[in-house]
């Protein structure tokens, strides 16, 4: 994950502190990837994030060429929810995903203080890497000193 700055990092740096939580929903199970308060913060450390994704997607090592399962049509759809502190950035986040992950995104929906990114989990890698980079610069806080 090291390398030059991406549009997602730049967005996170510009809007530091605006992202409240990030959730991933796959097959009816929700996972909290990021919380501003630091609990269950898998996006703070890439190895933790990678381990979590291994647990989530280890049960279905899907490829883009795997046929669609008509008995369980939701098995290939992932939902990413980016919850914000304030209104106004929902559309910007959706546009960012549509621009940089366009072939992997099925659709985006903007809600009040939330962007919903819906993607095909057979093409999940770029979407999930972008998700790691988005709040990356917002997680650089100092822990409170005990008094």
N, C-alpha and C positions, 0 to 999 in steps of 0.2 A: 504493500500500500504506500510505499515511499515513492517520491517522485515530485514532479513539478505541481504547482498549484492548479487546482481544477476550478471550474465554474461553481461547483458545489461548495468548495472550501471558501471561495471568495464571497459567495452569498452568505455563508455562515459567519464569516468575519465581519461583513458589513452589517448584518442584523444580529449581532451577538446578543444573546440573552432573550431573544424573542421565541425560541423554540422551547416549549414546555415539556412535551412528551412525544415519543415516537413509538407506535405500536405496529406489529406485524401480525396479520391474521391469515392463517393457512388451515384449510380443512376444518373450520369451526373452532380452532384453538387460537387464542390470542397470546402474544408474547410482548412484553414491554421491553423495548430495546434501549430506550433512553428516558431518563427522568431528570429534570433539572435539579432535583434534590439529591441525586446521586444514588438512590436505591435502585437496584437492578439495572445499572448503567452498563450495558454490554457494548455501547458505542464508545466508551472511554478507552478501552483497550482492545486492539484488533484481535489478539489471540483469544480473548474471551468471546468476542463477537463471532469469530470463526468457529469456535467450539459450539456455541449456541446454534449457529446455522447448521453445523454438522448433525446436531441432535434433532433439529427440526426437519431437515431435508434428508437425513440419513435413511429414513424409512422409505423415501421415494427418490431414488437416484434417477431423475427424469432427464430425458434428452429432448431436443426440439423435434426430433423425428418420430418420437413415440406417438402411437395413435391415440386419438381422443377417446376417453372412457365415457360412453353415453349413459351407462348406469349410474355414474357419479360425476355429473358434469362440473361440479365445483372442485374436483380434485386437482385441477390445473390452474386454479385462480388464486392469486395472493392479493391481499389488501394491505396497503401501507397507509397508516394514519399519522399525519404530522400535525400535532396539536400545538397551537400558538397561544401566547399570553394575550395578545390583542388582535383585533381585526385588521385587515388590510394587506397581509402578505400571502394569503391563501392562493390568489391567482398567480403571483410571482413564482411560488414554489411549483405549482402545477405546470406553468410554462417552462420552468427550468427542466423538469423531468421530461416533458414532451419534446423539448429541443434536443436534449442530450441522450435520451434513452428512447427515442421515438419508435423504433421497431419492436420494442419490448413492452410498451405500455398499451393496454387495451383501452382504457379511458381514465380520465381524471374527473373528480367532482370536488367542487369547492363548497364547503359548509362554513358556517359562522365559526371563526377561529380554528378551522381544521381543513387540511387538504387531504383528500383521499386519492391514492394512486393505486389503480388496479392493473395488475400485470400477470402475464402468463409465467408460471413458475418454472416452466421448461426453459425459459430464457431469463432466468433470475439474476445471473451473475452481475451484469452491469448495473441493474437497478439496485441491488443490495450493496455494491461497492459505492455507488453514488450516495446511498443512504448513510453509509458509514462516514463519508466525507462531509455531509451537510452539517451536522451539529458538532463536527470534530473541533472546530475552533471555539464553539460555545461551551465546551466542557473543561476549558482551562481555568478552573477556579482553585483557590487556595482553601484547604480545609481550615475550619475554625480552630483556634488554639483553645485548649482547655484551661480554664482559670482556677 
